[in-house]
Amino acid sequence: MTKNDLFFKRLDQLITESGKTYNQVERELNYPRNALNNYKHGSEPSATRLFELAAYFNISPYYFIGKCEKPFSQSMKELFKNLDSSQRLELYKLSTNWLLSKVEPEKNSLDVFSKNGIKLEQI
C-alpha cells in the first residue's frame, strides 16, 4: 500500500466514524467540492491541508502518513496531565453527565458514586 493509499484509507475511516459525508467535511473546511474525494485517485495533500485535516479530526498528522499507528499521539493520561484546573473541571462535568446518562434516571447522582466507592473529594 502506498503512502497516499494509506492517507485516503485513514481519511475515509475518520470521515465514516465522524458520521459525516465528504461534502459536509469539505464545506466545514471551506474546501472545493470533491477536494477530499480526489485523494482516492492518487493525488497527494499539501502539507497545509494535511495539518488542517489533522486539526479538524483532532489527530496527529503522522497518523495520516503512516508514521504512527494510533491516531492520537498522546495517551489519555498524558492529555489529562496537560489540562489546567478549569479544563479538568470541565472534563469532570462532561464525564459526570455522560455517566449519569448511562444509569437509571431515578437514581441520585451521589448514590451512583457512593455505591461505587467514589468520594467526591477523590475526583
TANORJO-V729064 format. One record per residue. N is the residue number from 1. RES is the residue in three letters. PSI is psi in degrees with one decimal (NA if undefined). Layout:
{{N | RES | PSI} {N | RES | PSI}}
This chain:
{{1 | MET | 130.1} {2 | THR | 165.3} {3 | LYS | -39.5} {4 | ASN | -35.3} {5 | ASP | -40.9} {6 | LEU | -42.5} {7 | PHE | -50.9} {8 | PHE | -39.7} {9 | LYS | -44.7} {10 | ARG | -36.9} {11 | LEU | -46.2} {12 | ASP | -42.6} {13 | GLN | -44.5} {14 | LEU | -40.7} {15 | ILE | -44.0} {16 | THR | -46.6} {17 | GLU | -27.3} {18 | SER | -15.3} {19 | GLY | 13.0} {20 | LYS | 170.0} {21 | THR | 166.2} {22 | TYR | -43.8} {23 | ASN | -37.2} {24 | GLN | -46.3} {25 | VAL | -42.8} {26 | GLU | -43.7} {27 | ARG | -43.6} {28 | GLU | -28.6} {29 | LEU | 3.5} {30 | ASN | 40.1} {31 | TYR | 154.6} {32 | PRO | 154.9} {33 | ARG | 139.0} {34 | ASN | 9.6} {35 | ALA | -41.7} {36 | LEU | -36.7} {37 | ASN | -24.8} {38 | ASN | -22.0} {39 | TYR | -19.0} {40 | LYS | -28.0} {41 | HIS | 14.6} {42 | GLY | -8.1} {43 | SER | 150.1} {44 | GLU | 144.5} {45 | PRO | 151.0} {46 | SER | 164.2} {47 | ALA | -38.9} {48 | THR | -47.3} {49 | ARG | -37.6} {50 | LEU | -46.9} {51 | PHE | -34.6} {52 | GLU | -44.7} {53 | LEU | -39.8} {54 | ALA | -43.2} {55 | ALA | -40.5} {56 | TYR | -43.7} {57 | PHE | 0.9} {58 | ASN | 49.3} {59 | ILE | 172.9} {60 | SER | 135.6} {61 | PRO | -24.2} {62 | TYR | -27.1} {63 | TYR | -42.8} {64 | PHE | -37.2} {65 | ILE | 8.1} {66 | GLY | 14.2} {67 | LYS | -13.3} {68 | CYS | 154.0} {69 | GLU | -17.7} {70 | LYS | 138.8} {71 | PRO | -24.2} {72 | PHE | 131.7} {73 | SER | -14.3} {74 | GLN | 150.0} {75 | SER | 164.1} {76 | MET | -37.4} {77 | LYS | -43.1} {78 | GLU | -41.3} {79 | LEU | -43.2} {80 | PHE | -40.9} {81 | LYS | -29.3} {82 | ASN | -2.5} {83 | LEU | 145.5} {84 | ASP | 177.3} {85 | SER | -42.4} {86 | SER | -36.0} {87 | GLN | -38.1} {88 | ARG | -40.7} {89 | LEU | -42.8} {90 | GLU | -42.7} {91 | LEU | -41.0} {92 | TYR | -46.5} {93 | LYS | -45.1} {94 | LEU | -43.2} {95 | SER | -42.2} {96 | THR | -45.5} {97 | ASN | -40.3} {98 | TRP | -46.9} {99 | LEU | -45.2} {100 | LEU | -28.3} {101 | SER | -17.1} {102 | LYS | -11.3} {103 | VAL | 170.4} {104 | GLU | 132.8} {105 | PRO | -31.0} {106 | GLU | -10.3} {107 | LYS | 141.8} {108 | ASN | 139.2} {109 | SER | -36.0} {110 | LEU | -33.8} {111 | ASP | -39.3} {112 | VAL | -45.2} {113 | PHE | -45.2} {114 | SER | -35.4} {115 | LYS | -24.0} {116 | ASN | 10.7} {117 | GLY | 22.8} {118 | ILE | 126.7} {119 | LYS | 142.0} {120 | LEU | -28.4} {121 | GLU | -24.3} {122 | GLN | -18.6} {123 | ILE | NA}}
